[in-house]
Every structure is written in C-alpha cells, then in structure tokens.
Amino acid sequence: MTKRKICVVVTARPSYSRVRTALSAIQAHPDLELQLIVAASALLDRYGKVIDHMMRDGFRPDAHVYMVVEGENLVTSAKTTGIGVMELATVFDNLQPDIVMTIADRYETMATAIAAAYMNIPLAHLQGGEVTGNIDEKVRHAVTKLADYHLVATQKAAERVIRMGENPDFVFVTGCPSIDIAAQVQGEPRLQMNPFETYGGVGATVDLSNGYLVVMQHPVTSEYEQARRHVTETLYAIRDLGLPTLWFWPNVDAGSDGTSKGIRAFRELEQPQNFHFFKDIPPEDFLHLVRNSRAIIGNSSVAIRECSYLGVPAVNIGSRQSSRERGPNVIDVQYDRGEIMKAVETILSSSRPEGVHLYGDGHAGERIAEILARTVLQFTKRLSY
C-alpha cells in the first residue's frame, strides 16, 4: 500500500508548538509519509530560529522557504504572503503531496492555503473556526473556505465552521496539539532546567525560587502603529511590581519593530533588575516555565489555550484575544499600567484556578494523524500546469 503523503508547512514559532505532536504522530503512522516545509520566521535567527528546535526533535525538513520581507508593517506582511504563494507553489509541485496541512491564522498560513487550493491539492486546516476579533480572524475564516478538511480544537469552533457552509463530514473536533504538550508538562510539573544556563538570553539573572512572572506580548496588526506604546505600558507595570520576570520576544508581525524598539529602549533607559529576556525556547521547556510561574502576562494565545489546561493565571491585555473562548484563569485588561498591576495583584492574592479541558485532552496529535490516514481524499487528480 502506498503511503499517503502529508505535507505540513511550519512558518513560525507558534505554528510549531501548535503542530508538533501531530508531526510526531504523522511520522509514526504506518500509512502516512511526513513531508515537512519550514518557512518564513521559523528560519530566522532573530525570531529564535525554530528550525533548530525542530531538528533537535528529530524532524528533517524536505524544503526551506525564505519569504519574509523585512519591515514588519502592513505592506511587508502582504508582500511576504505573495512571495510565499509563489515559493510554496514550486515546492508543492516538486513534492507532489496528497494533502497539505496548514496551521491557524497567520498571514503565511494564507500563502500556504492559496497555493494548495489553486493547485487542487486537498488542504487540511488546523485550528479553524475560532474568533479573536482582529485581522487574524479574517485570515482564519478565509483559510477555512479554502480548506477541505477542518481539524478544529473545540465544539464551538466546529459549529462555526459548519455554519460557514463547510461539509460536516469533513469537520473534526480533534483538540489542539499544543495541549498534548501541556498534558505532558502537567504530568511532570517540576522545573528541571535552569533557563539562563540552557538558553542564555539577556538581562539580570533573576531568582526564580520564590515565584516569577512570564510575559509574552505581540503587536496587534490592526493597531500596529501603537505597538510601542502598548508594550511600554506593560514594561513599566511589570517593573513597578518588582517580581522576577521572564520576557519572551514578539512574533514577526506588523508592529513587531515597534514592540522590539520599546523593549530595547526600556532596557537601556531603565536597566531593570527584575527582567530577563529570551528570543525563544522549545515548547516543553517554555510550558514548564509557564506552569511553574505565578502568572503569564501579555496577549499570547498561550495564556488562553495551554494555560487554561494548566490552570495558570493569566492577565490578557488588549484586543488581540478579545473574542476567543477562555477558561476561568483569564483576567482581561486594557493597555494601562495601573490596570495591569491591579490584575496581577489580584492574581497574587487569589488561589490558583482549576485547569479545564477547553482546547483538548492531550491526544490531538494522534487523532489528527488517524483522520489524515483514513479520510476520503477530496480530489482524485490535480490540475496540470
């Protein structure tokens, strides 16, 4: 029996954490052959060079696609997407996959979806049907309409995809593969590594023994011109709280230059003694750090998804996650240092929330591989060019 070729495109740090256990399950499945494309910021050192983590995890890319146009603004995001369509079309033509799989809602995801759809290659979309109230939501829903198989994280997401007109026979509630990693971390909760020795970073070597905060704040594409002001409010709030803090670099999005400049300027002017900054660390170690923290601050979906499972208190800032399904671990605030400080103080004086299985139960990767192996292919032949 010929193995079904599943081509997965990983374009960024969050894309890898969202799909890693599915990659392992596809690789191990007797009826599947994994084809792996690593592209965009997942190849770039300034965003942590995620490909290095992937290689250490035993994944060997079949292709590299360099497609990021420098500038981190709306124009470069659009141009990056266009380059991605052209480059990915060539790679798909070379690899001849049976199914292409793309992840979530980034603009690089749109490039993957367009290239696969126009080449008549069945497209599997991971994490469709969710809402967030920003540009990512438009991209996510557009990819849903281009996709053939919908591997969604929650029942509400499945219902939303079906209401968009998609065939219920091809909508599958799998949970999110990132929760699989969270489940592993929950089973081994003790922090067993020193992040400063293992991953370097810059800033003070803070004492983690009596509790610490984790911060991950990205620019909001629809508010990218305010990115520096937004991050400055968070920086001063965390400084004034005085707690040891591990701060992680933003994604490559419109406005990330503003976020990065805000962080660098603050670091030079204030020389804070309670901050340490990291580019990136692998998913398990990152979630171990989050699991053992007192709270996560910022606007990353990690606070909403993985932290709901782990029961980690979260202060969610601004509009980036405004409509996403959430558990009882989240407090929502605006970009205001006073509100941020008050929310953290509330968390510190409260009991830790119970974890909930809103985004999965820890077995998503296995489910996804089995669905990809057994589902009927949507097309019997491809277009010829």
Secondary structure, 3 states (H helix, E strand, C coil): CCCEEEEEEECCHHHHHHHHHHHHHHHHCCCEEEEEEEEHHHHCHHHCCHHHHHHHCCCCCCEEECCCCCCCCHHHHHHHHHHHHHHHHHHHHHHCCCEEEEECCCHHHHHHHHHHHHCCCCEEEECCCCCCCCHHHHHHHHHHHHCCEEEECCHHHHHHHHHCCCCHHHEEECCCHHHHHHHHHHHCCCCCCCHHHHHCCEECCCCCCCCCEEEECCCCHHHHHHHHHHHHHHHHHHHHHCCCEEEECCCCCCCHHHHHHHHHHHHHHHCCCCEEEECCCCHHHHHHHHHCCCEEEECCHHHHCHHHHHCCCEEEECCCCCCCCCCCCEEEECCCHHHHHHHHHHHHCCCCCCCCCCCCCCCHHHHHHHHHHHCCCCCCCCCCC
